[in-house]
Amino acid sequence: MVGSERCSRGKLLELEQLFLSAILACLAVLLADEMSKAT
């Protein structure tokens, strides 16, 4: 029981990291777009 809980928690963390990296990538693209517009 404890083992499965740990497994699901690990999956959740992995999903969270994926989500965060996706958001960061999106922000980076937006920032680059703004920079190219400014010049």
N, CA, C and O atoms as CSV, one atom per row, in Angstrom:
chain,resi,resn,atom,element,x,y,z
A,1,MET,N,N,0.829,-1.195,0.000
A,1,MET,CA,C,0.000,0.000,0.000
A,1,MET,C,C,0.878,1.266,0.000
A,1,MET,O,O,0.649,2.203,-0.765
A,2,VAL,N,N,1.881,1.259,0.876
A,2,VAL,CA,C,2.761,2.418,0.970
A,2,VAL,C,C,3.562,2.584,-0.318
A,2,VAL,O,O,3.784,3.701,-0.783
A,3,GLY,N,N,3.995,1.455,-0.888
A,3,GLY,CA,C,4.797,1.492,-2.106
A,3,GLY,C,C,4.037,2.130,-3.267
A,3,GLY,O,O,4.590,2.935,-4.016
A,4,SER,N,N,2.744,1.756,-3.408
A,4,SER,CA,C,1.956,2.289,-4.519
A,4,SER,C,C,1.722,3.796,-4.347
A,4,SER,O,O,1.669,4.548,-5.320
A,5,GLU,N,N,1.583,4.212,-3.093
A,5,GLU,CA,C,1.364,5.637,-2.830
A,5,GLU,C,C,2.594,6.431,-3.253
A,5,GLU,O,O,2.494,7.508,-3.841
A,6,ARG,N,N,3.741,5.872,-2.939
A,6,ARG,CA,C,4.997,6.542,-3.299
A,6,ARG,C,C,5.131,6.614,-4.824
A,6,ARG,O,O,5.615,7.606,-5.369
A,7,CYS,N,N,4.700,5.556,-5.495
A,7,CYS,CA,C,4.791,5.494,-6.954
A,7,CYS,C,C,3.921,6.580,-7.585
A,7,CYS,O,O,4.367,7.289,-8.487
A,8,SER,N,N,2.691,6.707,-7.116
A,8,SER,CA,C,1.779,7.708,-7.670
A,8,SER,C,C,2.290,9.119,-7.381
A,8,SER,O,O,2.140,10.026,-8.199
A,9,ARG,N,N,2.891,9.288,-6.216
A,9,ARG,CA,C,3.429,10.601,-5.861
A,9,ARG,C,C,4.583,10.958,-6.798
A,9,ARG,O,O,4.727,12.110,-7.208
A,10,GLY,N,N,5.406,9.953,-7.133
A,10,GLY,CA,C,6.523,10.167,-8.055
A,10,GLY,C,C,6.018,10.563,-9.434
A,10,GLY,O,O,6.599,11.423,-10.097
A,11,LYS,N,N,4.926,9.925,-9.860
A,11,LYS,CA,C,4.334,10.244,-11.160
A,11,LYS,C,C,3.814,11.669,-11.166
A,11,LYS,O,O,3.974,12.395,-12.147
A,12,LEU,N,N,3.193,12.064,-10.068
A,12,LEU,CA,C,2.637,13.408,-9.954
A,12,LEU,C,C,3.750,14.444,-10.061
A,12,LEU,O,O,3.610,15.467,-10.731
A,13,LEU,N,N,4.859,14.153,-9.381
A,13,LEU,CA,C,5.996,15.064,-9.395
A,13,LEU,C,C,6.543,15.186,-10.815
A,13,LEU,O,O,6.896,16.277,-11.264
A,14,GLU,N,N,6.609,14.059,-11.514
A,14,GLU,CA,C,7.112,14.049,-12.887
A,14,GLU,C,C,6.214,14.904,-13.770
A,14,GLU,O,O,6.691,15.665,-14.612
A,15,LEU,N,N,4.908,14.768,-13.565
A,15,LEU,CA,C,3.930,15.528,-14.337
A,15,LEU,C,C,4.087,17.016,-14.054
A,15,LEU,O,O,4.015,17.847,-14.959
A,16,GLU,N,N,4.304,17.339,-12.765
A,16,GLU,CA,C,4.471,18.729,-12.361
A,16,GLU,C,C,5.685,19.348,-13.038
A,16,GLU,O,O,5.632,20.479,-13.522
A,17,GLN,N,N,6.784,18.591,-13.069
A,17,GLN,CA,C,8.014,19.085,-13.687
A,17,GLN,C,C,7.800,19.309,-15.180
A,17,GLN,O,O,8.283,20.291,-15.743
A,18,LEU,N,N,7.075,18.395,-15.815
A,18,LEU,CA,C,6.779,18.510,-17.237
A,18,LEU,C,C,5.957,19.773,-17.487
A,18,LEU,O,O,6.220,20.530,-18.422
A,19,PHE,N,N,4.952,19.983,-16.628
A,19,PHE,CA,C,4.066,21.141,-16.723
A,19,PHE,C,C,4.860,22.436,-16.575
A,19,PHE,O,O,4.684,23.378,-17.347
A,20,LEU,N,N,5.743,22.466,-15.563
A,20,LEU,CA,C,6.555,23.658,-15.315
A,20,LEU,C,C,7.484,23.949,-16.484
A,20,LEU,O,O,7.615,25.099,-16.902
A,21,SER,N,N,8.121,22.926,-17.009
A,21,SER,CA,C,9.049,23.139,-18.125
A,21,SER,C,C,8.287,23.613,-19.364
A,21,SER,O,O,8.811,24.403,-20.150
A,22,ALA,N,N,7.062,23.138,-19.539
A,22,ALA,CA,C,6.252,23.575,-20.672
A,22,ALA,C,C,5.904,25.051,-20.535
A,22,ALA,O,O,5.956,25.800,-21.511
A,23,ILE,N,N,5.551,25.470,-19.323
A,23,ILE,CA,C,5.223,26.871,-19.048
A,23,ILE,C,C,6.451,27.752,-19.281
A,23,ILE,O,O,6.362,28.821,-19.885
A,24,LEU,N,N,7.602,27.277,-18.787
A,24,LEU,CA,C,8.841,28.044,-18.960
A,24,LEU,C,C,9.173,28.192,-20.435
A,24,LEU,O,O,9.596,29.261,-20.875
A,25,ALA,N,N,8.986,27.131,-21.194
A,25,ALA,CA,C,9.271,27.181,-22.631
A,25,ALA,C,C,8.334,28.187,-23.300
A,25,ALA,O,O,8.753,28.952,-24.168
A,26,CYS,N,N,7.087,28.180,-22.897
A,26,CYS,CA,C,6.099,29.109,-23.453
A,26,CYS,C,C,6.503,30.551,-23.143
A,26,CYS,O,O,6.457,31.417,-24.016
A,27,LEU,N,N,6.896,30.797,-21.901
A,27,LEU,CA,C,7.327,32.137,-21.499
A,27,LEU,C,C,8.548,32.570,-22.287
A,27,LEU,O,O,8.646,33.721,-22.714
A,28,ALA,N,N,9.474,31.651,-22.478
A,28,ALA,CA,C,10.695,31.968,-23.228
A,28,ALA,C,C,10.344,32.383,-24.648
A,28,ALA,O,O,10.917,33.333,-25.180
A,29,VAL,N,N,9.399,31.669,-25.267
A,29,VAL,CA,C,8.979,31.991,-26.633
A,29,VAL,C,C,8.313,33.364,-26.670
A,29,VAL,O,O,8.588,34.170,-27.559
A,30,LEU,N,N,7.439,33.625,-25.704
A,30,LEU,CA,C,6.764,34.925,-25.644
A,30,LEU,C,C,7.776,36.046,-25.470
A,30,LEU,O,O,7.689,37.084,-26.126
A,31,LEU,N,N,8.733,35.827,-24.581
A,31,LEU,CA,C,9.765,36.823,-24.310
A,31,LEU,C,C,10.581,37.093,-25.575
A,31,LEU,O,O,10.850,38.246,-25.912
A,32,ALA,N,N,10.966,36.039,-26.262
A,32,ALA,CA,C,11.740,36.185,-27.496
A,32,ALA,C,C,10.932,36.951,-28.539
A,32,ALA,O,O,11.478,37.762,-29.287
A,33,ASP,N,N,9.634,36.687,-28.580
A,33,ASP,CA,C,8.755,37.365,-29.531
A,33,ASP,C,C,8.719,38.864,-29.233
A,33,ASP,O,O,8.803,39.692,-30.139
A,34,GLU,N,N,8.592,39.195,-27.948
A,34,GLU,CA,C,8.572,40.600,-27.538
A,34,GLU,C,C,9.885,41.290,-27.882
A,34,GLU,O,O,9.902,42.440,-28.319
A,35,MET,N,N,10.988,40.566,-27.676
A,35,MET,CA,C,12.309,41.121,-27.964
A,35,MET,C,C,12.437,41.421,-29.454
A,35,MET,O,O,12.946,42.473,-29.841
A,36,SER,N,N,11.977,40.501,-30.281
A,36,SER,CA,C,12.103,40.685,-31.731
A,36,SER,C,C,11.200,41.830,-32.200
A,36,SER,O,O,11.514,42.513,-33.175
A,37,LYS,N,N,10.081,42.037,-31.504
A,37,LYS,CA,C,9.185,43.138,-31.866
A,37,LYS,C,C,9.803,44.479,-31.480
A,37,LYS,O,O,9.660,45.472,-32.193
A,38,ALA,N,N,10.488,44.488,-30.343
A,38,ALA,CA,C,11.058,45.726,-29.810
A,38,ALA,C,C,12.161,46.278,-30.711
A,38,ALA,O,O,12.322,47.492,-30.835
A,39,THR,N,N,12.910,45.386,-31.330
A,39,THR,CA,C,14.034,45.864,-32.160
A,39,THR,C,C,13.547,46.377,-33.505
A,39,THR,O,O,14.352,46.816,-34.327
